[in-house]
Amino acid sequence: MSEYIVRFSVRQRVEHAAVMTLFLVLAITGFPQKFYDAGWAAAFVDLIGGIGRLRWIHRAAGIVFAVLSVGHLAALVFETATGRVAMSMIPTRKDFIDVIQQLRYYLRLSETHARFDRFDYREKFEYWGLVFGGLIMVTTGFVLYFPIALTRYLPGELIPVAKVAHSNEGLMAFLVVIIWHIYNAHFAPDIFPFNKTIFTGRISIEHLKKEHPLEYERLFPDAAGETEVRRQAAAKETGKPDV
């Protein structure tokens, strides 16, 4: 029976559930407005109860998402400044080296995976994509929410620019989540059929050792030392270099 450790706190799991729910609500209520001339969009708007109600739901979800984003970033800055969390989501030179190593592995030019720490380059890409994408969505959303008030002080061309940016960023975010995030986080061959860590908060030590070996070695130095000795011994027996 596998042993588990806590990987995500209750707050992190709640934030993920909230972002996931808000993302779905925003997509469901946003796409009928983007593709307003499609037959399915008109039918969906009627089902919701009209364009006024649809826009109200979309704006309410957007405001909640903006508040959640500000709260998350404020808590992150505070915890980092007080030393409660490490800056493990900051991209480093090693992430670029890991990308090259993984490509070499996938192309069968190397027999070893890149050795990841707490978060790998894919997770960092998704996180910062969410942060900067969310910033674009929130700022352009508020421009579209208060167009008359803003154009008293800013050029009127800002409104159509914000509309295009808001619409296209929303579509791109949806495609990234569907094509990239869900596959890598839950359905990739190494973790199929489903990775429940973000929902339960727990990860098996076996999975941690496989997917995040550097974190495993930091958390379990004694066990990691024994594993390294065995790995080097096996490399000598087979005559293959330990890379």
C-alpha positions in Angstrom: 0.0 0.0 0.0 1.4 3.4 -1.0 2.4 6.0 1.6 1.3 9.6 1.0 2.5 13.1 1.9 0.7 16.4 1.7 1.6 18.3 -1.5 -1.2 21.0 -1.6 -2.7 22.8 1.4 -6.5 23.2 1.9 -6.2 26.8 0.7 -4.5 25.8 -2.5 -7.1 23.1 -3.2 -9.9 25.6 -2.5 -8.3 28.2 -4.8 -7.9 25.6 -7.6 -11.6 24.5 -7.2 -12.7 28.1 -7.3 -10.6 29.0 -10.4 -11.8 25.8 -12.1 -15.5 26.7 -11.4 -15.1 30.3 -12.4 -13.2 29.4 -15.5 -16.1 27.2 -16.6 -18.7 29.8 -15.9 -16.8 32.5 -17.7 -16.3 30.2 -20.7 -19.9 29.1 -20.9 -21.2 32.7 -20.6 -18.4 34.3 -22.7 -18.4 32.1 -25.9 -22.1 32.8 -26.8 -21.2 36.5 -26.7 -18.0 36.0 -28.9 -19.9 33.7 -31.4 -23.2 35.6 -31.2 -24.0 35.0 -34.8 -24.0 31.2 -34.4 -27.3 29.4 -34.0 -26.2 27.5 -30.9 -25.3 30.8 -29.2 -28.7 32.3 -29.7 -30.4 29.1 -28.4 -28.1 29.1 -25.3 -28.8 32.8 -24.6 -32.5 32.0 -24.7 -32.0 29.0 -22.4 -30.2 31.2 -19.9 -33.0 33.8 -19.9 -31.7 36.5 -22.3 -28.5 38.4 -23.0 -29.0 40.6 -19.9 -28.9 37.7 -17.5 -26.0 36.1 -19.4 -23.9 39.2 -19.2 -24.8 39.6 -15.5 -23.5 36.1 -14.7 -20.4 36.7 -16.8 -19.6 40.0 -15.1 -20.3 38.6 -11.6 -18.0 35.7 -12.2 -15.3 38.0 -13.6 -15.5 40.2 -10.5 -15.1 37.2 -8.2 -12.2 36.0 -10.3 -10.5 39.4 -10.0 -11.0 39.4 -6.2 -9.6 35.9 -6.0 -6.6 36.8 -8.1 -5.8 39.8 -6.0 -6.1 37.7 -2.8 -3.9 35.0 -4.1 -1.1 37.3 -5.2 -1.3 39.3 -1.9 -1.1 36.1 0.1 1.8 34.9 -2.1 3.8 38.1 -1.6 3.2 38.0 2.1 4.2 34.4 2.6 7.3 34.8 0.4 8.4 37.9 2.2 8.0 36.2 5.6 9.8 33.1 4.5 6.7 30.8 4.9 7.0 29.6 1.3 9.9 29.2 -1.1 9.9 30.8 -4.6 9.6 27.4 -6.2 7.4 28.7 -9.1 10.0 31.2 -10.4 11.5 30.0 -13.7 15.2 29.3 -13.6 18.0 28.4 -16.0 17.5 24.8 -15.0 14.0 24.8 -16.5 15.3 25.6 -19.9 17.9 22.8 -19.5 15.1 20.5 -18.5 13.1 21.3 -21.6 16.1 20.3 -23.8 16.6 17.1 -21.7 13.0 16.1 -22.0 13.1 16.7 -25.8 16.2 14.5 -26.0 14.4 11.8 -24.0 11.2 12.0 -26.2 13.4 11.8 -29.4 15.2 8.8 -27.9 18.5 10.7 -27.9 18.8 10.1 -24.1 17.7 7.4 -21.8 16.9 9.6 -18.8 14.1 12.1 -17.9 15.0 15.5 -16.7 15.1 15.5 -12.9 12.5 17.9 -11.6 12.1 19.7 -8.2 8.8 20.6 -6.6 7.4 22.1 -9.9 8.6 21.3 -13.4 8.7 23.7 -16.4 5.2 22.7 -17.6 3.6 23.5 -14.2 5.5 26.8 -14.1 4.4 27.7 -17.7 0.7 27.0 -16.8 0.9 29.0 -13.5 2.5 32.1 -15.1 0.2 31.7 -18.1 -2.7 31.9 -15.7 -1.3 34.9 -13.9 -0.6 37.0 -16.9 -3.6 35.8 -18.8 -5.8 36.5 -15.8 -4.3 40.0 -15.6 -5.2 40.6 -19.3 -8.7 39.3 -18.8 -9.3 41.3 -15.6 -8.0 44.7 -16.9 -9.8 44.4 -20.3 -12.9 43.1 -18.6 -13.1 46.2 -16.4 -12.5 48.4 -19.5 -15.5 46.8 -21.2 -17.5 47.0 -18.0 -17.0 50.8 -17.6 -16.4 52.0 -21.2 -18.1 55.5 -20.8 -16.4 56.3 -17.6 -12.9 55.3 -18.9 -13.2 57.2 -22.2 -13.6 60.4 -20.3 -9.9 60.2 -19.5 -8.6 57.7 -22.1 -8.8 57.5 -25.9 -11.9 55.8 -27.3 -9.8 53.4 -29.3 -9.1 51.6 -26.1 -12.6 50.0 -26.1 -12.3 48.0 -29.3 -8.7 47.0 -28.5 -9.9 45.7 -25.1 -12.8 43.8 -26.7 -10.4 42.0 -29.2 -7.8 41.3 -26.5 -10.5 40.0 -24.0 -12.2 37.8 -26.6 -9.0 36.3 -28.1 -7.3 35.8 -24.7 -10.4 34.0 -23.4 -10.4 31.6 -26.4 -6.7 31.0 -26.1 -6.9 30.3 -22.4 -9.8 27.8 -23.0 -7.7 26.0 -25.7 -4.6 25.8 -23.5 -6.6 24.4 -20.6 -8.4 21.8 -22.7 -5.4 20.7 -24.9 -2.4 21.3 -22.6 -3.4 21.4 -18.9 -6.0 18.7 -18.6 -3.8 16.2 -20.6 -0.6 16.9 -18.8 -2.2 17.1 -15.3 -4.5 14.2 -15.5 -4.3 12.0 -18.7 -0.7 11.8 -19.7 0.6 8.2 -20.0 2.7 8.5 -16.8 -0.3 9.4 -14.7 -3.2 7.9 -16.5 -6.1 7.4 -15.7 -6.2 10.4 -13.4 -4.0 12.4 -11.1 -6.1 13.3 -8.0 -3.4 15.2 -6.1 -4.8 18.7 -6.6 -8.2 17.5 -5.3 -7.0 15.3 -2.4 -3.9 17.4 -1.6 -1.9 14.2 -1.2 0.7 12.5 -3.4 2.2 9.1 -3.1 5.8 8.9 -2.2 6.3 6.6 -5.1 4.9 9.2 -7.5 6.9 11.9 -5.9 10.1 10.0 -6.3 9.3 9.4 -9.9 8.0 12.8 -11.0 9.9 15.1 -8.6 13.1 13.3 -7.7 14.9 16.4 -6.4 12.1 17.2 -4.0 12.0 13.6 -2.9 15.7 13.7 -2.2 15.4 16.8 -0.2 12.5 15.4 1.9 13.9 11.9 2.3 17.7 12.3 2.2 18.5 9.0 3.8 16.3 7.0 1.4 17.6 9.1 -1.5 21.2 8.3 -0.5 20.5 4.5 -0.6 18.8 4.8 -4.0 21.8 6.7 -5.4 24.2 4.1 -4.2 22.1 1.3 -5.8 21.8 3.4 -9.1 25.6 3.8 -9.3 26.2 0.2 -8.6 23.8 -0.8 -11.3 25.4 1.5 -13.8 28.8 -0.1 -13.1 27.4 -3.6 -13.6 25.9 -2.7 -16.9 28.8 -0.7 -18.1 26.6 2.3 -18.9 27.6 5.8 -17.8 25.5 7.2 -14.9 23.8 10.2 -16.6 
